[in-house]
């Protein structure tokens, strides 16, 4: 079974439009994509957005 993808990589273009690029099961995978994309010539704004399901799961594991 495929792992759930709780870490989304988003991009904002020069006009302020935001786009979901890809989702990942781990933060490390998402960070690796951002590092690769940020190395390009044309700079954009990239960030990781955790889905609510991921946040709930992490909280459940800590209690």
Buried (B, 14 or more C-beta within 10 A) or exposed (E): EEEEBBBBBBBEEEEEEEEEBEBBBEEEBBBEBBEEBEEEEEEEEBEBBEBEEBEEEEEEEEE
